[in-house]
């Protein structure tokens, strides 16, 4: 590991990654490799998480390809020096902002979208001109192994290196000095990453999670709302950091929304979802048992069954839920959807604001005043109006959390900026040198200096 880091530092110091042409060629190689590995990527994701081929392409592969295409189109523009105005006090000068790579970057990725959340930040780090050490999750071993093989075929270790393993490897990596650390995972592990990074004063991005609320008011299109919520909640078997964690439904439409959610869940996943080949599984036995402990059978109105052999849990709806229930005390990260009710919107804002700031928030409404009230007064990373999850599927919006749900953002130019640093340069002419700034400050010089600095 130390030898890999030494070689990467030397490679970066030689300036090999700086030319935009080199970065573009690297991205083209990666795009070609992803296309060549497409069937193998789908197979690995199915082994790790039970994902169907369609879901694997839609939610992981296509997003990576789209991110590469964004940079193939925009990298040269993003990399250009930017000239900015210069105040009269610095006459005669030129002011330039030069965007430069951070250097040697560590990316620690999670298991729930193991290909997307490894490769997408890698794309942005390479576009910005960095060398990268990528550490995928041990909980998704098939995808992690595939990523290591795929990247090993197209990149030298001195440029991109993949290190597999578990906690010991994570611990060893975090003891090393990197120029930037990008972490996606749980809040608990994020705190440890930040603590270890602080020892070396290493800047970090933390993409975490927490309980993302989904608000449905009385003006919403109930049938369409239910359809979109069910899609987003049970995608990847609920193991999505921006999945709707729970519903806050206006009291007057609770029976109608509950009925629509039940009907839509059966429509999308069938009456026997455990037998549905397109419905995923829980990543491992530990998380399977944790999720089962959150289900209160007395409050289940749909689902609740499970299969320990296949690690599958039915899409489960729960009503009559309160904040004191186990399912509301932690991020669910699974196919369980609690439904709570509210009387007025102020209750919603107060309940959201008194809890840790979520990574995402969703509101289903046709009431512009309600939408404005929620989006302005609730603190959260990002979200959607009348949809869920899709705000992360565009390179033109920043994706990131706030407070307990993370710090920093990425996607598109925002990812490029995350893995870059702005270097400010004042280029002063030698043709003229105004003596006002030099001592002694006496007589007329003192008044002229004050005049020019106003």
Rosetta blueprint (number, residue, H / E / L):
1 X L
2 X H
3 X H
4 X H
5 X H
6 X H
7 X H
8 X H
9 X H
10 X H
11 X H
12 X H
13 X H
14 X L
15 X L
16 X L
17 X L
18 X L
19 X L
20 X H
21 X H
22 X H
23 X H
24 X H
25 X H
26 X H
27 X H
28 X H
29 X H
30 X H
31 X H
32 X H
33 X H
34 X H
35 X H
36 X H
37 X L
38 X H
39 X H
40 X H
41 X H
42 X H
43 X H
44 X H
45 X H
46 X H
47 X H
48 X H
49 X H
50 X L
51 X L
52 X L
53 X H
54 X H
55 X H
56 X H
57 X H
58 X H
59 X H
60 X H
61 X H
62 X H
63 X H
64 X H
65 X H
66 X H
67 X H
68 X H
69 X H
70 X H
71 X H
72 X H
73 X H
74 X H
75 X H
76 X H
77 X H
78 X H
79 X H
80 X L
81 X L
82 X E
83 X E
84 X E
85 X L
86 X L
87 X L
88 X H
89 X H
90 X H
91 X L
92 X L
93 X E
94 X E
95 X E
96 X E
97 X E
98 X E
99 X E
100 X E
101 X E
102 X L
103 X L
104 X E
105 X E
106 X E
107 X E
108 X E
109 X L
110 X L
111 X L
112 X L
113 X L
114 X L
115 X L
116 X H
117 X H
118 X H
119 X H
120 X H
121 X H
122 X H
123 X H
124 X H
125 X H
126 X H
127 X H
128 X L
129 X L
130 X L
131 X E
132 X E
133 X E
134 X E
135 X E
136 X L
137 X L
138 X H
139 X H
140 X H
141 X H
142 X H
143 X H
144 X H
145 X H
146 X H
147 X H
148 X H
149 X H
150 X H
151 X H
152 X H
153 X H
154 X H
155 X L
156 X L
157 X L
158 X L
159 X L
160 X E
161 X E
162 X E
163 X L
164 X L
165 X L
166 X L
167 X H
168 X H
169 X H
170 X H
171 X H
172 X H
173 X H
174 X H
175 X L
176 X L
177 X L
178 X L
179 X L
180 X E
181 X E
182 X E
183 X E
184 X E
185 X L
186 X L
187 X H
188 X H
189 X H
190 X H
191 X H
192 X H
193 X H
194 X H
195 X H
196 X H
197 X H
198 X H
199 X H
200 X L
201 X L
202 X L
203 X L
204 X E
205 X E
206 X E
207 X E
208 X L
209 X L
210 X L
211 X L
212 X L
213 X E
214 X E
215 X E
216 X E
217 X L
218 X L
219 X L
220 X L
221 X L
222 X H
223 X H
224 X H
225 X H
226 X H
227 X H
228 X H
229 X H
230 X H
231 X H
232 X H
233 X H
234 X H
235 X H
236 X H
237 X H
238 X H
239 X L
240 X L
241 X L
242 X L
243 X L
244 X L
245 X L
246 X E
247 X E
248 X E
249 X E
250 X E
251 X H
252 X H
253 X H
254 X H
255 X H
256 X H
257 X H
258 X H
259 X H
260 X H
261 X H
262 X H
263 X H
264 X H
265 X H
266 X H
267 X H
268 X H
269 X H
270 X L
271 X L
272 X L
273 X H
274 X H
275 X H
276 X L
277 X L
278 X L
279 X L
280 X L
281 X L
282 X L
283 X L
284 X L
285 X H
286 X H
287 X H
288 X H
289 X H
290 X H
291 X H
292 X H
293 X L
294 X L
295 X L
296 X L
297 X H
298 X H
299 X H
300 X E
301 X E
302 X E
303 X L
304 X L
305 X L
306 X E
307 X E
308 X L
309 X L
310 X L
311 X L
312 X E
313 X E
314 X L
315 X L
316 X E
317 X E
318 X E
319 X L
320 X L
321 X L
322 X L
323 X L
324 X L
325 X L
326 X H
327 X H
328 X H
329 X L
330 X L
331 X L
332 X L
333 X L
334 X L
335 X L
336 X E
337 X E
338 X E
339 X E
340 X E
341 X E
342 X E
343 X L
344 X L
345 X H
346 X H
347 X H
348 X H
349 X H
350 X H
351 X H
352 X H
353 X H
354 X L
355 X L
356 X L
357 X L
358 X L
359 X L
360 X E
361 X E
362 X E
363 X E
364 X E
365 X L
366 X L
367 X L
368 X H
369 X H
370 X H
371 X H
372 X H
373 X H
374 X H
375 X H
376 X H
377 X H
378 X L
379 X L
380 X L
381 X L
382 X E
383 X E
384 X E
385 X E
386 X L
387 X L
388 X L
389 X L
390 X H
391 X H
392 X H
393 X L
394 X L
395 X L
396 X L
397 X L
398 X L
399 X E
400 X L
401 X L
402 X L
403 X H
404 X H
405 X H
406 X E
407 X E
408 X L
409 X L
410 X E
411 X L
412 X H
413 X H
414 X H
415 X H
416 X H
417 X H
418 X H
419 X L
420 X E
421 X E
422 X E
423 X E
424 X E
425 X E
426 X E
427 X E
428 X E
429 X L
430 X L
431 X L
432 X L
433 X L
434 X L
435 X H
436 X H
437 X H
438 X L
439 X L
440 X L
441 X L
442 X L
443 X H
444 X H
445 X H
446 X H
447 X H
448 X H
449 X H
450 X H
451 X H
452 X H
453 X H
454 X L
